[in-house]
Amino acid sequence: MESPNILYIMGAGRSGTTIMEILLANNPGITGVGELTHVFRDHYKKNIKCSCGKSAASCSFWEGILHTSTWNDDEIDILIQTLQKVESHATFMRLFFRFCQKTILQRYFHINKHLFNKISLISKTKTIIDSSKYAGRGLALLRLFPNYTKIIWMTRPPEQLVKSFHKKGLEQPSKTLINIIIYDFYVTFCCSLVALKHPASVYKLEYEDFIKNFEKTLSEVEKWADIDLSLTKSLLTNNSNFKVGHIITGNRLRKKKVVKFNPDTGPKDLNAPERLASLTIKFNRTIIYFFYKLLKPNY
């Protein structure tokens, strides 16, 4: 069976990756599956609710994908560990410089090939959107499925990112301002390395540019990824609802069956430490983007 096309969304947490997946997946021939990297943990181990309202174990969509497999509990643990060893933040540089064990990469390839092929078969679509965010996962998918993988690298304004990560009571734990700065620097650095390594396969999408002119951005994505996003354009123009689909792991938007796109725009009411953190992030990104643009090949 030929592998389906993979549209992977990469970037920092709380950068709009889940809403972007939902927007893009509301077109014929495209299916969004949330953060696929966590499917074994959240499905088999936690049995959390799918966005359709049913538990992961009783969701007809995921049952057809995962319950046809014969993995036992010990094997599930190995699958979870394999994904972590390849694509976690801590192992990114090892993956980048090709220091991963061959047996682990082979197992990683078979896990993902099984998942994407099953999703394509059950959903009857050719393009699968995975919003797992990790730069390491994006790099691994590009290497293992080079002819079928494209990556959207999403960024969000520092002010919005700081305010979002400073909130408490959301899915991801809140971070201190120092941790936000370090986290954003590292993630931005890793994403830039993926983009430099595979420039033709990575599209950098800035959230604020999308809000200002979504038609232009979506038209560029259409041409670059060779997909039809006409329905998304129409729904956005008419301020219509978007179906969430079957997402197990993602931000709180996954808990709704339908959503409207209400862009979170600035300016944010930041206190003095938050403003300083935002300026530091902006400075860090400026340095990284300077070298990224300097080293990026021209096409």
HELIX and SHEET records of a PDB file:
HELIX    1   1 THR A   17  ALA A   25  1                                   9    
HELIX    2   2 LEU A   36  HIS A   38  5                                   3    
HELIX    3   3 VAL A   39  VAL A   39  1                                   1    
HELIX    4   4 PHE A   40  LYS A   45  3                                   6    
HELIX    5   5 ALA A   56  SER A   58  5                                   3    
HELIX    6   6 SER A   60  LEU A   66  1                                   7    
HELIX    7   7 ASP A   73  GLU A   87  1                                  15    
HELIX    8   8 HIS A   89  THR A   91  5                                   3    
HELIX    9   9 PHE A   92  PHE A   96  1                                   5    
HELIX   10  10 LYS A  102  SER A  123  1                                  22    
HELIX   11  11 ALA A  135  LEU A  144  1                                  10    
HELIX   12  12 PRO A  158  HIS A  166  1                                   9    
HELIX   13  13 LEU A  177  LYS A  197  1                                  21    
HELIX   14  14 PRO A  199  SER A  201  5                                   3    
HELIX   15  15 TYR A  207  LYS A  212  1                                   6    
HELIX   16  16 PHE A  214  ALA A  225  1                                  12    
HELIX   17  17 SER A  230  THR A  237  1                                   8    
HELIX   18  18 ARG A  252  LYS A  255  5                                   4    
HELIX   19  19 ALA A  272  LEU A  295  1                                  24    
SHEET    1   A 5 ILE A  30  GLY A  32  0                                        
SHEET    2   A 5 THR A 127  LYS A 133  1                                        
SHEET    3   A 5 ASN A   5  GLY A  11  1                                        
SHEET    4   A 5 THR A 149  THR A 155  1                                        
SHEET    5   A 5 VAL A 202  GLU A 206  1                                        
SHEET    1   B 2 PHE A 242  LYS A 243  0                                        
SHEET    2   B 2 VAL A 258  VAL A 259 -1                                        
END                                                                             
